[in-house]
Amino acid sequence: METKKIAIIGASKGIGLALAQQLAELGHEVYATYAKTAPSLQHHNITWQQLDVLAPTPLEWPEILDGLVYCPGTIALKPFNRFSPTDFQTDYQLQVLGAIQSIQTALPALKKSVQASIVLFSTVAVQQGLPFHSLVSASKGAIEGLTRALAAELAPKIRVNAIAPSLTNTPLAENLLNSDAKREANAARHPLKRVGEAADIAHMAAFLLSDQASWISGQILHVDGGISSLRV
């Protein structure tokens, strides 16, 4: 297996952290960022740097990058009329403009790779249509459009895909899974009868970064326990 150099924006917890650990253990060089608190995970293949994606500072990238993953996100669920336009603007800045700035910053290094891969994150709520999800669906809908547009523009050397998970057991979803009753109810909603784990989503991201996915681009891949397409 060829060793790759991969940048993960927002790798201090949740899916980003699980992915950083998976890639490092596979022997890849990981350039990972955190927003405030340095993660406890230390590995000789991981280089940590602090980054506020809303006020980006220069990062120390390698000259060549083979992959970029943008993980920062939020989950704010409430009725549409309780969100202000400012709420939508703030969420868009984090989830969309942050991704755009990260990609633009990394693009010169990605273009020097033999074949690079960008992985973004959407949500099952974009195509499923779920109540109280207007904020996240608006931002992630933009991510899905960006994914397809960039996949077309950057082909054939850079592949661009997005993963659309359902509810996943990460710190972002803590309020939705902080009791046995909530965990059981949310698991029951999914045909596979469990909520996702960070490792489930990280495995898909690692696959999309690998040469095994070299003929996949412009796709929104649903890793969601079957909830987006199955009725059982």
Order of alpha helices (4+ residues) and beta strands (2+ residues): beta-alpha-beta-beta-beta-alpha-alpha-beta-alpha-alpha-beta-beta-alpha-beta-alpha-beta
